[in-house]
Amino acid sequence: MENTFRELVEEGYAAFARGEVEFLVEHSDPDIEIIESPALPGARVYRGHDGLRRAIDNWTGAWDEFRIDLERVIDAGRERVITIARHHGRGRSSGALVETRVVNVHTGRGGKSVRWEGFASLDEAFAAIGLRKLKGED
């Protein structure tokens, strides 16, 4: 039985936690596009499998310790999933502990991820894909 796109995204977060970056590459379209939230300093756009690897290296490279806790997954229909996660890190040079909430819209096609786009809030993510947030969503 083939996994749903939501299950693929959840498996991708679990693979990342285990350090299995190639799982993400294998389950991404060769032309994948990763768009960091404009709210992030130095936000970038990455393309393709090499871009995906660079994005992950950039996200994890500044930290002595780094982990992502997936808090919530929202099925947004048409092979789209919204994720809410907490990123935790300890700065490599400063030793400072940092925690931030990250909202992403993941888009799939043909069983592969084709786009990850970051947003500053759940409201922004819902608006970007033309959906209204349900009462009580946060």
Phi and psi restraints in degrees (value plus and minus 20) as a CYANA .aco file:
   2 GLU   PHI    -100.2   -60.2
   2 GLU   PSI     121.6   161.6
   3 ASN   PHI     -93.7   -53.7
   3 ASN   PSI     132.1   172.1
   4 THR   PHI     -96.5   -56.5
   4 THR   PSI     144.5   184.5
   5 PHE   PHI     -82.8   -42.8
   5 PHE   PSI     -58.1   -18.1
   6 ARG   PHI     -77.4   -37.4
   6 ARG   PSI     -65.9   -25.9
   7 GLU   PHI     -82.7   -42.7
   7 GLU   PSI     -58.1   -18.1
   8 LEU   PHI     -82.5   -42.5
   8 LEU   PSI     -63.5   -23.5
   9 VAL   PHI     -82.9   -42.9
   9 VAL   PSI     -65.2   -25.2
  10 GLU   PHI     -81.4   -41.4
  10 GLU   PSI     -62.4   -22.4
  11 GLU   PHI     -83.9   -43.9
  11 GLU   PSI     -54.9   -14.9
  12 GLY   PHI     -83.2   -43.2
  12 GLY   PSI     -62.9   -22.9
  13 TYR   PHI     -83.4   -43.4
  13 TYR   PSI     -61.4   -21.4
  14 ALA   PHI     -85.0   -45.0
  14 ALA   PSI     -60.6   -20.6
  15 ALA   PHI     -84.0   -44.0
  15 ALA   PSI     -62.3   -22.3
  16 PHE   PHI     -78.2   -38.2
  16 PHE   PSI     -64.0   -24.0
  17 ALA   PHI     -80.6   -40.6
  17 ALA   PSI     -50.8   -10.8
  18 ARG   PHI    -107.7   -67.7
  18 ARG   PSI     -21.5    18.5
  19 GLY   PHI      61.3   101.3
  19 GLY   PSI      -1.5    38.5
  20 GLU   PHI    -115.1   -75.1
  20 GLU   PSI      49.9    89.9
  21 VAL   PHI     -80.7   -40.7
  21 VAL   PSI     -55.4   -15.4
  22 GLU   PHI     -84.9   -44.9
  22 GLU   PSI     -43.5    -3.5
  23 PHE   PHI     -80.3   -40.3
  23 PHE   PSI     -64.1   -24.1
  24 LEU   PHI     -83.4   -43.4
  24 LEU   PSI     -62.3   -22.3
  25 VAL   PHI     -83.4   -43.4
  25 VAL   PSI     -68.4   -28.4
  26 GLU   PHI     -78.7   -38.7
  26 GLU   PSI     -52.9   -12.9
  27 HIS   PHI    -121.4   -81.4
  27 HIS   PSI       0.2    40.2
  28 SER   PHI    -138.5   -98.5
  28 SER   PSI     126.0   166.0
  29 ASP   PHI     -82.9   -42.9
  29 ASP   PSI     124.8   164.8
  30 PRO   PHI     -77.6   -37.6
  30 PRO   PSI     -42.5    -2.5
  31 ASP   PHI    -125.4   -85.4
  31 ASP   PSI       4.2    44.2
  32 ILE   PHI     -71.2   -31.2
  32 ILE   PSI     127.5   167.5
  33 GLU   PHI    -143.3  -103.3
  33 GLU   PSI     107.0   147.0
  34 ILE   PHI    -135.9   -95.9
  34 ILE   PSI      98.3   138.3
  35 ILE   PHI    -136.7   -96.7
  35 ILE   PSI      92.4   132.4
  36 GLU   PHI     -93.6   -53.6
  36 GLU   PSI     132.0   172.0
  37 SER   PHI     -79.1   -39.1
  37 SER   PSI     112.7   152.7
  38 PRO   PHI     -81.0   -41.0
  38 PRO   PSI     -35.6     4.4
  39 ALA   PHI     -92.3   -52.3
  39 ALA   PSI     -37.4     2.6
  40 LEU   PHI    -101.9   -61.9
  40 LEU   PSI     117.8   157.8
  41 PRO   PHI     -82.7   -42.7
  41 PRO   PSI     112.4   152.4
  42 GLY   PHI      49.7    89.7
  42 GLY   PSI       6.6    46.6
  43 ALA   PHI     -72.9   -32.9
  43 ALA   PSI     120.9   160.9
  44 ARG   PHI    -150.2  -110.2
  44 ARG   PSI     147.1   187.1
  45 VAL   PHI    -137.9   -97.9
  45 VAL   PSI     112.4   152.4
  46 TYR   PHI    -139.3   -99.3
  46 TYR   PSI     125.6   165.6
  47 ARG   PHI    -152.4  -112.4
  47 ARG   PSI     123.3   163.3
  48 GLY   PHI      57.5    97.5
  48 GLY   PSI     155.8   195.8
  49 HIS   PHI     -82.5   -42.5
  49 HIS   PSI     -59.6   -19.6
  50 ASP   PHI     -85.6   -45.6
  50 ASP   PSI     -57.8   -17.8
  51 GLY   PHI     -83.5   -43.5
  51 GLY   PSI     -59.4   -19.4
  52 LEU   PHI     -81.2   -41.2
  52 LEU   PSI     -65.6   -25.6
  53 ARG   PHI     -82.3   -42.3
  53 ARG   PSI     -62.1   -22.1
  54 ARG   PHI     -83.2   -43.2
  54 ARG   PSI     -61.9   -21.9
  55 ALA   PHI     -78.7   -38.7
  55 ALA   PSI     -67.9   -27.9
  56 ILE   PHI     -83.6   -43.6
  56 ILE   PSI     -62.6   -22.6
  57 ASP   PHI     -79.8   -39.8
  57 ASP   PSI     -62.5   -22.5
  58 ASN   PHI     -85.9   -45.9
  58 ASN   PSI     -60.6   -20.6
  59 TRP   PHI     -86.0   -46.0
  59 TRP   PSI     -58.7   -18.7
  60 THR   PHI    -116.2   -76.2
  60 THR   PSI     -40.3    -0.3
  61 GLY   PHI     -86.6   -46.6
  61 GLY   PSI     -45.6    -5.6
  62 ALA   PHI    -105.6   -65.6
  62 ALA   PSI     -19.0    21.0
  63 TRP   PHI    -140.1  -100.1
  63 TRP   PSI     120.8   160.8
  64 ASP   PHI     -94.7   -54.7
  64 ASP   PSI     -58.5   -18.5
  65 GLU   PHI    -148.3  -108.3
  65 GLU   PSI     116.1   156.1
  66 PHE   PHI    -170.0  -130.0
  66 PHE   PSI     114.4   154.4
  67 ARG   PHI    -171.0  -131.0
  67 ARG   PSI     137.2   177.2
  68 ILE   PHI    -141.3  -101.3
  68 ILE   PSI     107.6   147.6
  69 ASP   PHI    -126.6   -86.6
  69 ASP   PSI      92.9   132.9
  70 LEU   PHI     -94.7   -54.7
  70 LEU   PSI      95.8   135.8
  71 GLU   PHI    -111.0   -71.0
  71 GLU   PSI     -57.8   -17.8
  72 ARG   PHI    -177.3  -137.3
  72 ARG   PSI     125.8   165.8
  73 VAL   PHI    -148.5  -108.5
  73 VAL   PSI     107.7   147.7
  74 ILE   PHI    -138.0   -98.0
  74 ILE   PSI     100.7   140.7
  75 ASP   PHI     -96.0   -56.0
  75 ASP   PSI      96.4   136.4
  76 ALA   PHI    -123.4   -83.4
  76 ALA   PSI      -8.8    31.2
  77 GLY   PHI      56.9    96.9
  77 GLY   PSI     145.1   185.1
  78 ARG   PHI      27.8    67.8
  78 ARG   PSI      30.5    70.5
  79 GLU   PHI      33.9    73.9
  79 GLU   PSI      24.6    64.6
  80 ARG   PHI    -150.5  -110.5
  80 ARG   PSI     119.0   159.0
  81 VAL   PHI    -156.3  -116.3
  81 VAL   PSI     116.2   156.2
  82 ILE   PHI    -123.7   -83.7
  82 ILE   PSI     110.8   150.8
  83 THR   PHI    -137.0   -97.0
  83 THR   PSI     124.9   164.9
  84 ILE   PHI    -141.4  -101.4
  84 ILE   PSI     103.7   143.7
  85 ALA   PHI    -159.0  -119.0
  85 ALA   PSI     137.1   177.1
  86 ARG   PHI    -126.2   -86.2
  86 ARG   PSI     107.3   147.3
  87 HIS   PHI    -120.0   -80.0
  87 HIS   PSI     109.9   149.9
  88 HIS   PHI    -141.4  -101.4
  88 HIS   PSI     114.3   154.3
  89 GLY   PHI    -172.3  -132.3
  89 GLY   PSI     137.8   177.8
  90 ARG   PHI    -139.0   -99.0
  90 ARG   PSI      97.9   137.9
  91 GLY   PHI     -76.6   -36.6
  91 GLY   PSI     113.4   153.4
  92 ARG   PHI     -81.7   -41.7
  92 ARG   PSI     -66.9   -26.9
  93 SER   PHI    -110.1   -70.1
  93 SER   PSI     -52.6   -12.6
  94 SER   PHI    -113.5   -73.5
  94 SER   PSI     -46.4    -6.4
  95 GLY   PHI      56.4    96.4
  95 GLY   PSI     -19.5    20.5
  96 ALA   PHI     -89.5   -49.5
  96 ALA   PSI     120.8   160.8
  97 LEU   PHI    -107.0   -67.0
  97 LEU   PSI     113.5   153.5
  98 VAL   PHI    -149.9  -109.9
  98 VAL   PSI     118.3   158.3
  99 GLU   PHI    -156.7  -116.7
  99 GLU   PSI     112.9   152.9
 100 THR   PHI    -164.0  -124.0
 100 THR   PSI     129.4   169.4
 101 ARG   PHI    -112.1   -72.1
 101 ARG   PSI     113.1   153.1
 102 VAL   PHI    -145.6  -105.6
 102 VAL   PSI     111.4   151.4
 103 VAL   PHI    -134.9   -94.9
 103 VAL   PSI     107.0   147.0
 104 ASN   PHI    -148.1  -108.1
 104 ASN   PSI     126.2   166.2
 105 VAL   PHI    -126.4   -86.4
 105 VAL   PSI     103.1   143.1
 106 HIS   PHI    -126.1   -86.1
 106 HIS   PSI     111.0   151.0
 107 THR   PHI    -139.2   -99.2
 107 THR   PSI     116.5   156.5
 108 GLY   PHI    -141.1  -101.1
 108 GLY   PSI     143.7   183.7
 109 ARG   PHI    -176.2  -136.2
 109 ARG   PSI     107.2   147.2
 110 GLY   PHI      41.7    81.7
 110 GLY   PSI      12.3    52.3
 111 GLY   PHI      60.7   100.7
 111 GLY   PSI      -8.7    31.3
 112 LYS   PHI    -149.1  -109.1
 112 LYS   PSI     131.7   171.7
 113 SER   PHI     -94.2   -54.2
 113 SER   PSI     112.8   152.8
 114 VAL   PHI    -135.7   -95.7
 114 VAL   PSI     -36.4     3.6
 115 ARG   PHI    -180.4  -140.4
 115 ARG   PSI     116.0   156.0
 116 TRP   PHI    -141.9  -101.9
 116 TRP   PSI     108.9   148.9
 117 GLU   PHI    -151.1  -111.1
 117 GLU   PSI     108.4   148.4
 118 GLY   PHI    -111.9   -71.9
 118 GLY   PSI     127.0   167.0
 119 PHE   PHI    -156.5  -116.5
 119 PHE   PSI     134.8   174.8
 120 ALA   PHI     -95.5   -55.5
 120 ALA   PSI     -41.8    -1.8
 121 SER   PHI    -172.1  -132.1
 121 SER   PSI     144.3   184.3
 122 LEU   PHI     -85.9   -45.9
 122 LEU   PSI     -57.3   -17.3
 123 ASP   PHI     -76.1   -36.1
 123 ASP   PSI     -66.5   -26.5
 124 GLU   PHI     -82.4   -42.4
 124 GLU   PSI     -61.0   -21.0
 125 ALA   PHI     -83.3   -43.3
 125 ALA   PSI     -67.4   -27.4
 126 PHE   PHI     -80.8   -40.8
 126 PHE   PSI     -64.8   -24.8
 127 ALA   PHI     -82.1   -42.1
 127 ALA   PSI     -59.7   -19.7
 128 ALA   PHI     -83.7   -43.7
 128 ALA   PSI     -49.0    -9.0
 129 ILE   PHI    -125.3   -85.3
 129 ILE   PSI     -10.0    30.0
 130 GLY   PHI      55.5    95.5
 130 GLY   PSI       7.3    47.3
 131 LEU   PHI    -134.9   -94.9
 131 LEU   PSI     131.2   171.2
 132 ARG   PHI    -113.8   -73.8
 132 ARG   PSI     119.5   159.5
 133 LYS   PHI     -90.3   -50.3
 133 LYS   PSI     117.3   157.3
 134 LEU   PHI     -95.3   -55.3
 134 LEU   PSI     130.3   170.3
 135 LYS   PHI     -77.0   -37.0
 135 LYS   PSI     111.7   151.7
 136 GLY   PHI      72.9   112.9
 136 GLY   PSI     -29.9    10.1
 137 GLU   PHI     -92.7   -52.7
 137 GLU   PSI     117.0   157.0
